[in-house]
Amino acid sequence: MEDKSYKEYLEHITTFIFDVDGVLTDGTIIVTTDGQMLRNMNIKDGYAIKTAIQSGFRVCIISGGTNEGVRERLRGLGVTDIYLGAHNKIEQLDEYLNTYQIKSENVLYMGDDIPDYPVMKLVGLPCCPQDAAPEIKEISKYVSHKNGGKGAVRDVIEQVLKVQEKWQGHFDAKYD
């Protein structure tokens, strides 16, 4: 996306909310013979999520999917607010924002398809992966140059942390 205006929102972000399928994954599932549905997640996205949490940001997941393996992976990264099986994502968004007294303008939400549309209209910085549905790209203030499951989450987290001078600081502290 050529428009740089989204950058003015980055310094005010305190909270990241992500969908799972098509954002943290590439949107494909492998169905095993016993009916399990397996997904691929990008390790660099995981590192960025963990770094954001360690840097004091809130991270929440709101997904229509119900895969418990996904929940365990996210818990392992330090995510504690995980809403799976969300059919009306606005309800989960409202509950989350009210619980932690978060202002919607301080939220970056990354979604990729129509179920994310209503929620994305309510947050300060709606974002999406490069391969998101056209309707989602249209309402996004930022479209990552990365596809879902291929580093789009890392892209937005890294940008926010760099603008707020928390990305390099994390690196220096850990590897001085």
N, C-alpha and C positions, 0 to 999 in steps of 0.2 A: 504494500500500500504506500503510495507516494506521499500522501498527506501526513505531515508530521504533527498535526494538532493533537493527536492522542497523547503525545509525550507530556503535555501540560497536566494530564490526569495522574501520571505515574507517581509524582511526589506525594499525593494524597491517599494512595492505596495503603490500607492496613490489613486487608482481608482478601484472600484468594478463594474463589469457589469454582470447582471444576465438575463437569460432567465426566463420565467414565468412557463409555463406548463412543469412539470417534474423536475423543480428545486425549485421554490417557492411553487409549488403545487405537489401533488403526481401523477399528470398526469391523474387523472380521472376527469370526469365532470358528474354532475348530470343534466339531461335535464328535465325541468319541463314541465307540460302539455301545458303551454303557450309559450314554446320554449326557455325560459331562460336557460343559461348554468352556473351552479353554481360550484365553485371550493373551495377547502379547503386550507387555508394557515396556517402555523405554527406560533404561537404567539412568540415563541423564535427566529425564523428567523426575525420577525418584530422588536423585541427588538434589535437584533444585527444590523440591518440596521439603525435604529434610532441612536444607539450608534456610529456607524461608521460615520454617517453624523455629529453628535455633536462633534466628535473627529477630524473633518476636512477632512475626506475622501470624495471623490466624489462617488456617487452611481448612476448608470444608468441602465435602463431596456431596453432590446431589445427583442421583442417578436413578433412572427407571429400572436398571438391571438389579438382579438380586443375588449375584454370585458371591458366595461367602469367601472364596479364595481371594477375590478382589478386596474384600473388607480386611482380610488378614494381611495382605500386602501393604495396604494403606496404613493399618495400625502399626506395622513394622517400621514405617517411615515416620511415625509420630502423629499421624492424623487421628484425632479423637472424635471429630464431628463428621459422621458418615451416615448419610441418608440413602439407603438403597430401597428399591421398590417404590420410588417416588413417582406417583402418577400425576399429581398436581404440584409441580415444583415451587409454585408461589407459596403454598402452605409451609413447606420446609424452609424456604427463604425467610419468610416472616418470622417463623419460630426461632430460627438461628439468629437473625438480626435482633429480635427482642430479647432473647436469652443473654446475649453479650453486649447489648446496647450499642450496636454498630449502626452507623449511618450508611444508607445505601450508596451515597456518593463516594464512600471510601472502599467500595467493593469492586474488584475485578472478577467478572464471571466469564469463563470460557466454555462455550457450547458449540455444537456442530450441526444440530438438526432442529426440526420444527418443535419438538417438545421443550427446547431451551428458549424459544422465542419469547414467550411471555415474561420469563424471569429476566432475560437480557434487557428487556425494555425498562426494567426497574432499577438497574444498577448504574453506578457511575462510569464504569469502563467495561462495556460489553466487547468481548474479543472472540475470535474463532481461529481454528486452524485453516490453512490454505485450502484444504479439500472439503470445507464445510458446504452445506446446502446454500444455494444462491440467496434464499430469503434471509439466512443468518448472516451471510457476508454483507448483505445490504444494510443491516442494522448495527453491524459491528463498527466500533470506533477504531479498532485495530484488527487487521487480518494478518496472522503470522505468515512468514514465508515458509514455515514448516507445516507438514501435514500432521493430522492427529496420530498419536502414538509414535511419532518420529521426531519429537523434540519441540513441539509447539508449546507445551507447558513450560519447559525449560526456557524457551525464548521469552515468554512474558514475565516469568519470575525473575530471570536474570536482568531484564530491562528495568523492572521496578527496583530491585535491590541495588543496581548500579546507580540509578538516579538518586536514590536515598543514601548512597555511599555505604551500603551494607554488604555488597557482594565482595569487593576487594578487601574490606576490613575483615570479613570472615576468613578469607583466604590467608591474609597476613597473620592473623592470630593463630591459625592452625599450623602454618608451615614456617613460622619465623625461625 
